[in-house]
Amino acid sequence: MLQYCLLILSLLVFTSLTHASIEIIACPPHLSNSTCGKLTVPLDHANPSTNVTISRFYAITTPTIPLEFKRALVIIPGGPGGALLTHHPAGITSFQLVNELQRPVILFDPRGTGNGSRLNCSLQQKPLSLHLDIDLFDIRRCLSEIGDEVFHYSATAIVNDLELLRIALGFKKWDLFGYSYGGLISQVYGLLYPNSIGSMLLDSPVPMRDKDLYQVRNHEAYARIYAEKHRENPKFSMESFSNQLKSVLWRLRWNRALREDLKIDPRLLYHVYRFTPDSFPEAIASAADDRNYTGLQALAEEFDPRLVPLRNWSIAMAVSTTCNTIVDLFHGTPTQDSSKE
């Protein structure tokens, strides 16, 4: 079943490619070292011929010295709902960093975030704690305000956008650095497009054990909303859906779902803001070495949410992505019994 799903997905990406384009645009002042672009992609990757598109923005900073590595390092932000182009660590696009990495560094704002085609709902104006304490009523209202478009903002949609960007920029492979929720996006990318990745750095990814992720509040809320949406469907089974969701989460357990030759940090680190800051460029350069992950600690102060609480955060994107997960891709996959592990 997985091979069948991947074949279908590859065909969708091939079809989507004919409806995707990039355009070089002016960079904002804080990205003066970079080349910025706009990626136009189908809103619905499964039906790109509808001509409904959205725009995503990216920035690429290229070393000023001869490149040792042809692969770029793509930084995928957390959230869901976070963006990089409008708010990122000061040193992340410095020539000092990219020269030490000896490879291009790419910033990418996932769909629904940042300044392009951003999702919004009334939750955006609601005072929230740093823990995004959103109850089921808030989630229902936000989804209702966004409408059917919400189903096009999911982990797989973000991954498909990234794959189209890779193809459009002409990279045969690239390396992924995903932090927090970006670690989950990186894992989904590795599952769907393993041949597009050279290596993967996961910093504080979402725990990929179904008993951890399935039981968290937002996923329970999603299961209930999904059940309500399909309550008049005689073929819908809440038990079957719950098992299916757990099966998908089980399949994504890192170190098991991906090819063994992909280099993935086997440790679950603390979130970056819990570490003591160090030299940012040196730390990332060290982290980019496939054998050394300790340098990720230095992201501490730059990403500390206590300094810029919820700045440029798309609450609607957080709700929609959490609620969509990637269940839509794996309908009908057999349930795995994680108790036997």
C-alpha positions as CSV (number, residue, x, y, z in Angstrom):
1,M,0.0,0.0,0.0
2,L,2.8,2.4,0.9
3,Q,4.5,1.9,-2.5
4,Y,1.2,2.5,-4.2
5,C,0.7,5.7,-2.3
6,L,4.2,6.9,-3.2
7,L,3.6,6.1,-6.9
8,I,0.4,8.1,-6.9
9,L,2.1,10.9,-5.1
10,S,5.0,11.0,-7.6
11,L,2.5,11.3,-10.4
12,L,0.8,14.1,-8.7
13,V,4.1,16.0,-8.2
14,F,4.9,15.5,-11.9
15,T,1.5,16.9,-12.9
16,S,1.9,19.7,-10.3
17,L,5.3,20.7,-11.8
18,T,3.7,21.9,-15.0
19,H,1.6,24.2,-12.9
20,A,4.4,25.5,-10.7
21,S,6.7,28.4,-11.4
22,I,9.3,30.6,-9.6
23,E,9.9,34.3,-10.0
24,I,12.9,36.3,-8.7
25,I,11.7,39.2,-6.5
26,A,13.4,41.9,-4.5
27,C,14.6,40.9,-1.0
28,P,13.7,42.9,2.1
29,P,16.6,44.8,3.7
30,H,17.3,42.1,6.3
31,L,17.9,39.6,3.5
32,S,20.3,41.8,1.5
33,N,22.8,38.9,1.2
34,S,20.2,36.6,-0.4
35,T,18.3,36.0,-3.6
36,C,14.6,36.0,-3.0
37,G,11.9,34.3,-5.0
38,K,8.2,33.5,-5.2
39,L,7.1,30.0,-5.8
40,T,3.6,29.6,-7.3
41,V,2.1,26.2,-6.7
42,P,-1.4,24.7,-7.0
43,L,-3.6,25.1,-4.0
44,D,-4.7,21.5,-4.5
45,H,-1.8,19.3,-5.6
46,A,-4.2,16.5,-6.5
47,N,-6.1,18.8,-8.9
48,P,-3.5,21.3,-10.2
49,S,-5.6,21.9,-13.4
50,T,-8.1,23.9,-11.4
51,N,-5.8,26.9,-11.9
52,V,-6.2,27.9,-8.2
53,T,-2.7,28.8,-7.0
54,I,-1.0,30.2,-3.9
55,S,2.4,31.9,-3.6
56,R,5.2,30.8,-1.2
57,F,8.3,32.8,-0.6
58,Y,11.9,31.6,-0.3
59,A,15.4,33.1,0.1
60,I,18.6,31.5,-0.9
61,T,22.0,32.7,0.3
62,T,25.0,31.4,-1.7
63,P,28.6,31.3,-0.4
64,T,31.1,33.8,-1.7
65,I,33.7,31.0,-2.0
66,P,33.9,28.0,-4.2
67,L,31.4,25.4,-3.1
68,E,32.5,22.1,-1.6
69,F,28.9,20.8,-1.5
70,K,26.4,21.0,-4.3
71,R,23.5,20.3,-2.0
72,A,21.8,23.2,-0.3
73,L,20.7,23.2,3.4
74,V,17.0,24.0,3.7
75,I,15.8,25.3,7.1
76,I,12.2,24.3,7.9
77,P,10.5,26.3,10.7
78,G,8.4,25.0,13.6
79,G,4.9,25.6,14.6
80,P,3.0,24.7,12.8
81,G,2.4,28.3,11.9
82,G,5.9,29.7,12.1
83,A,7.7,31.6,9.3
84,L,11.3,32.3,8.6
85,L,11.6,35.0,6.0
86,T,9.9,37.7,8.1
87,H,11.6,36.6,11.4
88,H,14.8,34.6,11.5
89,P,18.0,34.7,13.5
90,A,20.3,37.5,12.4
91,G,23.2,35.2,11.4
92,I,21.3,32.6,9.5
93,T,21.8,34.3,6.1
94,S,25.3,35.8,6.9
95,F,28.1,35.1,4.4
96,Q,30.1,33.9,7.4
97,L,27.6,31.1,8.0
98,V,27.1,30.0,4.4
99,N,30.9,30.1,3.8
100,E,31.5,27.9,6.8
101,L,28.8,25.5,5.6
102,Q,30.2,25.7,2.0
103,R,26.7,25.2,0.6
104,P,23.7,27.5,-0.1
105,V,21.3,28.1,2.8
106,I,17.6,28.3,1.9
107,L,14.8,29.8,4.0
108,F,11.3,28.7,3.2
109,D,7.9,29.9,4.6
110,P,5.4,27.0,4.5
111,R,2.0,27.6,3.0
112,G,-0.4,29.4,5.3
113,T,2.4,31.4,7.0
114,G,4.4,34.5,6.4
115,N,3.3,37.2,4.0
116,G,2.1,35.2,1.1
117,S,-1.3,33.4,0.9
118,R,-1.4,33.4,4.7
119,L,-4.3,31.7,6.5
120,N,-6.1,33.8,9.1
121,C,-9.1,33.4,11.4
122,S,-10.5,35.3,14.4
123,L,-8.2,33.3,16.7
124,Q,-5.4,35.5,15.3
125,Q,-6.7,38.4,17.4
126,K,-7.3,36.3,20.6
127,P,-4.7,36.6,23.4
128,L,-2.9,33.3,23.6
129,S,-0.4,31.8,26.0
130,L,2.9,30.6,24.6
131,H,1.5,27.1,24.8
132,L,-1.3,28.0,22.3
133,D,-4.1,26.9,24.7
134,I,-6.9,26.5,22.1
135,D,-10.0,24.6,23.0
136,L,-12.3,22.6,20.7
137,F,-14.7,25.4,20.3
138,D,-12.0,27.7,19.0
139,I,-10.8,25.0,16.6
140,R,-14.3,24.5,15.2
141,R,-14.8,28.2,14.7
142,C,-11.4,28.7,13.0
143,L,-12.0,25.8,10.6
144,S,-15.5,27.1,9.9
145,E,-14.1,30.6,9.0
146,I,-11.5,29.2,6.7
147,G,-13.9,26.9,5.0
148,D,-13.1,24.0,2.7
149,E,-9.7,25.6,1.8
150,V,-8.4,24.4,5.1
151,F,-8.0,20.8,3.8
152,H,-5.2,22.0,1.5
153,Y,-3.0,23.1,4.4
154,S,-1.4,19.9,5.7
155,A,2.0,18.3,6.2
156,T,1.8,16.6,2.8
157,A,0.9,19.9,1.1
158,I,3.9,21.6,2.6
159,V,6.2,18.7,1.6
160,N,4.8,18.8,-2.0
161,D,5.6,22.5,-2.1
162,L,9.1,21.9,-1.0
163,E,9.6,19.1,-3.6
164,L,8.4,21.5,-6.3
165,L,10.8,24.1,-5.1
166,R,13.7,21.7,-5.1
167,I,12.9,20.7,-8.7
168,A,12.4,24.4,-9.8
169,L,15.8,25.4,-8.3
170,G,17.6,22.5,-10.0
171,F,19.0,20.7,-6.9
172,K,19.3,16.9,-7.4
173,K,19.3,16.5,-3.6
174,W,19.4,18.8,-0.6
175,D,19.9,18.6,3.2
176,L,17.0,19.3,5.6
177,F,17.3,21.1,9.0
178,G,14.0,20.9,10.7
179,Y,13.4,22.2,14.2
180,S,10.4,21.6,16.4
181,Y,7.4,20.9,14.1
182,G,9.8,21.4,11.2
183,G,11.3,18.1,12.3
184,L,8.0,16.4,11.6
185,I,7.8,18.0,8.2
186,S,11.3,16.8,7.5
187,Q,10.3,13.3,8.4
188,V,7.3,13.3,6.2
189,Y,9.5,14.7,3.3
190,G,11.9,11.8,3.9
191,L,9.1,9.3,3.8
192,L,7.6,10.6,0.6
193,Y,10.8,11.7,-1.2
194,P,13.8,9.7,0.2
195,N,15.8,10.1,-3.0
196,S,15.6,13.9,-2.7
197,I,17.5,14.1,0.6
198,G,21.2,13.8,1.2
199,S,21.0,14.1,5.0
200,M,18.6,15.3,7.7
201,L,19.1,17.2,10.9
202,L,16.2,17.0,13.4
203,D,16.2,19.4,16.3
204,S,13.5,18.9,18.9
205,P,11.0,17.2,16.5
206,V,7.5,16.3,17.5
207,P,7.8,12.9,19.4
208,M,7.0,10.2,16.8
209,R,5.4,7.7,19.2
210,D,1.7,7.3,18.6
211,K,0.9,7.1,22.3
212,D,2.5,10.5,22.7
213,L,1.2,12.2,19.6
214,Y,-2.2,10.6,19.2
215,Q,-3.2,11.4,22.8
216,V,-2.4,15.1,22.7
217,R,-5.3,17.5,22.8
218,N,-5.3,18.8,19.3
219,H,-5.3,15.3,17.8
220,E,-8.2,14.2,20.0
221,A,-10.0,17.3,18.9
222,Y,-9.3,16.5,15.2
223,A,-10.6,13.0,15.7
224,R,-13.8,14.4,17.1
225,I,-14.2,17.0,14.4
226,Y,-13.6,14.4,11.7
227,A,-16.2,12.1,13.3
228,E,-18.8,14.9,13.3
229,K,-18.0,15.8,9.7
230,H,-18.7,12.1,8.7
231,R,-21.4,11.2,11.2
232,E,-23.9,10.8,8.4
233,N,-21.6,8.6,6.3
234,P,-22.8,5.0,6.9
235,K,-19.3,3.7,5.9
236,F,-17.5,5.9,8.5
237,S,-16.2,4.2,11.6
238,M,-14.7,6.2,14.4
239,E,-12.8,3.2,15.7
240,S,-11.4,2.5,12.2
241,F,-10.4,6.2,11.8
242,S,-8.7,6.2,15.2
243,N,-6.8,3.1,14.3
244,Q,-5.9,4.6,10.9
245,L,-4.5,7.7,12.5
246,K,-2.5,5.7,15.0
247,S,-1.2,3.6,12.1
248,V,0.0,6.7,10.2
249,L,1.8,8.0,13.3
250,W,3.4,4.7,13.9
251,R,4.7,4.5,10.4
252,L,6.3,7.9,10.9
253,R,8.3,6.8,13.9
254,W,11.7,8.2,13.1
255,N,14.6,5.7,12.7
256,R,12.0,3.2,11.4
257,A,10.0,4.8,8.7
258,L,12.9,6.1,6.6
259,R,15.7,4.5,4.7
260,E,18.5,3.3,6.9
261,D,21.1,5.1,4.9
262,L,19.6,8.5,5.7
263,K,21.6,10.1,8.5
264,I,19.2,11.1,11.2
265,D,20.0,12.2,14.8
266,P,18.6,9.4,16.9
267,R,18.2,11.6,20.0
268,L,15.2,13.7,20.9
269,L,16.7,17.0,22.0
270,Y,15.2,19.7,24.1
271,H,13.7,22.7,22.3
272,V,16.4,25.1,21.2
273,Y,15.5,27.9,23.6
274,R,16.4,25.8,26.6
275,F,20.1,25.8,25.7
276,T,22.8,28.3,26.5
277,P,23.6,30.4,23.4
278,D,27.0,30.0,21.7
279,S,28.5,31.1,18.4
280,F,25.6,30.8,16.0
281,P,27.6,30.4,12.7
282,E,30.1,27.9,14.2
283,A,27.3,25.9,15.8
284,I,25.3,25.5,12.6
285,A,28.4,24.8,10.6
286,S,29.2,22.0,13.2
287,A,25.6,20.8,13.1
288,A,25.7,20.6,9.3
289,D,28.4,18.0,9.6
290,D,26.5,14.8,9.4
291,R,28.5,13.4,12.4
292,N,28.0,16.3,14.8
293,Y,24.6,17.5,16.1
294,T,25.6,19.3,19.3
295,G,26.0,22.6,17.5
296,L,22.2,22.9,17.3
297,Q,22.3,24.1,20.9
298,A,23.5,27.5,19.8
299,L,20.1,28.4,18.3
300,A,18.9,29.2,21.8
301,E,18.5,32.9,22.2
302,E,17.7,33.5,18.5
303,F,14.5,31.4,18.6
304,D,13.5,32.0,22.2
305,P,9.7,32.5,22.1
306,R,9.8,34.5,25.3
307,L,11.6,37.3,23.5
308,V,9.1,37.5,20.6
309,P,5.9,35.7,21.7
310,L,3.8,34.6,18.7
311,R,5.4,37.1,16.4
312,N,4.4,36.4,12.8
313,W,2.6,33.3,13.9
314,S,-0.3,32.0,11.9
315,I,-2.7,30.6,14.4
316,A,-5.0,29.5,11.6
317,M,-2.2,27.5,10.0
318,A,-1.4,25.9,13.3
319,V,-5.0,24.7,13.7
320,S,-5.4,23.6,10.1
321,T,-2.1,21.7,9.8
322,T,-2.6,20.0,13.1
323,C,-6.1,19.0,12.1
324,N,-5.2,17.7,8.7
325,T,-2.0,15.8,9.6
326,I,-1.3,13.4,6.8
327,V,-4.1,11.0,7.3
328,D,-5.6,11.8,3.9
329,L,-2.6,10.3,2.1
330,F,-2.7,6.9,3.8
331,H,-6.4,6.0,3.7
332,G,-6.7,2.2,4.0
333,T,-3.2,1.5,5.3
334,P,-3.1,-1.5,7.7
335,T,-2.9,-0.8,11.4
336,Q,0.4,-1.6,13.0
337,D,0.5,-3.1,16.5
338,S,3.0,-0.8,18.3
339,S,2.6,-2.9,21.5
340,K,4.9,-5.5,19.9
341,E,7.8,-3.2,19.6
